[in-house]
Amino acid sequence: MYSSFQVEGFGNGLLLGINGVEGPIKTEFLRLKRSRLGVEDFEPLKVIGRGAFGEVRLVQKKDTGHVYAMKILRKADMLEKEQVAHVRAERDVLVEADHQWVVKMYYSFQDPINLYLIMEFLPGGGFLNKTLGS
């Protein structure tokens, strides 16, 4: 029933924005923005976490070899728990944040079942896990 819907603001594989950038960097950004990405563009390496809506995997981008954390969120679970606004807010914060203590998000895309957030991989575990001692 919930398996096929679009979550507004997540796009379909667009590289996320760079505010206030001009010149060759912006030209390269705009070129990359036009390229669509999907889950098939990443090689899964291992599952590094599980949560209420899905899991986080360590992945490698096939064309560049760069390693990222891929957060996979099940749309049906987000709808059932009425958390779509919270997930959208998380994505918006990650897109706009530019701070050493906040992971960078590079891409977001979706398919009929899942949302995907492609973020900077920082080894060592999540902050919550460290503070709770688990």
HUBELSUL-V302057 format. One record per pair of residues at least 6 apart in sequence whose C-alpha atoms are under 7 Angstrom apart, sorted by the first residue. I is the first residue (numbers start at 1). J is the second residue. D is the distance in Angstrom with one decimal. If there is no record, write none. Layout:
i->I j->J d->D
i->I j->J d->D
This chain:
i->2 j->76 d->5.1
i->3 j->75 d->6.9
i->3 j->76 d->6.1
i->3 j->112 d->5.9
i->3 j->113 d->4.9
i->4 j->112 d->4.2
i->4 j->113 d->6.0
i->5 j->112 d->6.1
i->10 j->108 d->6.0
i->10 j->109 d->5.9
i->11 j->108 d->6.7
i->11 j->109 d->5.5
i->12 j->36 d->6.6
i->12 j->109 d->4.3
i->12 j->110 d->5.6
i->13 j->36 d->4.7
i->13 j->37 d->4.2
i->13 j->38 d->6.0
i->13 j->107 d->6.4
i->13 j->108 d->5.5
i->13 j->109 d->4.1
i->14 j->33 d->5.3
i->14 j->34 d->6.8
i->14 j->35 d->6.7
i->14 j->36 d->5.7
i->14 j->37 d->6.8
i->14 j->107 d->6.3
i->14 j->108 d->6.5
i->14 j->109 d->6.8
i->15 j->32 d->6.5
i->15 j->33 d->4.8
i->15 j->106 d->6.3
i->15 j->107 d->4.9
i->16 j->95 d->6.7
i->16 j->106 d->6.0
i->16 j->107 d->5.7
i->38 j->109 d->6.6
i->41 j->61 d->6.1
i->41 j->62 d->5.8
i->42 j->59 d->6.0
i->42 j->60 d->5.4
i->42 j->61 d->4.4
i->42 j->62 d->5.5
i->43 j->59 d->5.4
i->43 j->60 d->5.1
i->43 j->61 d->6.3
i->43 j->62 d->6.3
i->44 j->57 d->6.7
i->44 j->58 d->6.2
i->44 j->59 d->4.4
i->44 j->60 d->6.5
i->45 j->58 d->5.4
i->45 j->59 d->5.2
i->46 j->57 d->5.6
i->46 j->58 d->5.3
i->47 j->56 d->6.0
i->47 j->57 d->4.3
i->47 j->58 d->6.2
i->48 j->56 d->5.7
i->48 j->57 d->5.3
i->48 j->58 d->6.4
i->49 j->55 d->5.6
i->49 j->56 d->4.9
i->49 j->57 d->6.9
i->50 j->56 d->6.2
i->53 j->73 d->5.1
i->53 j->74 d->5.5
i->53 j->77 d->5.7
i->53 j->78 d->6.5
i->54 j->72 d->5.5
i->54 j->73 d->4.8
i->54 j->74 d->5.8
i->55 j->71 d->6.0
i->55 j->72 d->5.4
i->55 j->73 d->7.0
i->56 j->69 d->6.4
i->56 j->70 d->5.4
i->56 j->71 d->4.4
i->56 j->72 d->6.1
i->57 j->69 d->5.7
i->57 j->70 d->5.1
i->57 j->71 d->6.5
i->58 j->68 d->6.0
i->58 j->69 d->4.8
i->58 j->70 d->6.2
i->59 j->67 d->5.7
i->59 j->68 d->5.4
i->59 j->69 d->6.1
i->59 j->70 d->6.4
i->60 j->66 d->5.5
i->60 j->67 d->4.4
i->60 j->68 d->6.2
i->61 j->67 d->6.4
i->67 j->121 d->6.9
i->68 j->118 d->6.4
i->68 j->119 d->5.7
i->68 j->120 d->5.2
i->68 j->121 d->4.8
i->69 j->118 d->5.9
i->69 j->119 d->5.2
i->69 j->120 d->6.0
i->69 j->121 d->4.8
i->70 j->116 d->6.5
i->70 j->117 d->5.7
i->70 j->118 d->4.6
i->70 j->119 d->6.3
i->71 j->116 d->5.6
i->71 j->117 d->5.0
i->71 j->118 d->6.5
i->72 j->114 d->6.4
i->72 j->115 d->5.8
i->72 j->116 d->4.8
i->72 j->117 d->6.7
i->73 j->114 d->5.4
i->73 j->115 d->5.0
i->73 j->116 d->6.4
i->74 j->113 d->6.2
i->74 j->114 d->4.6
i->74 j->115 d->6.5
i->75 j->113 d->5.9
i->75 j->114 d->5.4
i->75 j->115 d->6.7
i->78 j->84 d->5.6
i->94 j->104 d->6.4
i->94 j->105 d->5.8
i->95 j->105 d->6.0
i->103 j->119 d->6.7
i->103 j->120 d->5.7
i->104 j->119 d->5.7
i->104 j->120 d->5.3
i->105 j->118 d->5.9
i->105 j->119 d->4.1
i->105 j->120 d->6.2
i->106 j->118 d->5.7
i->106 j->119 d->5.6
i->107 j->117 d->6.1
i->107 j->118 d->5.0
i->108 j->116 d->5.5
i->108 j->117 d->4.6
i->108 j->118 d->6.0
i->109 j->115 d->6.1
i->109 j->116 d->5.3
i->109 j->117 d->6.9
i->110 j->116 d->5.8
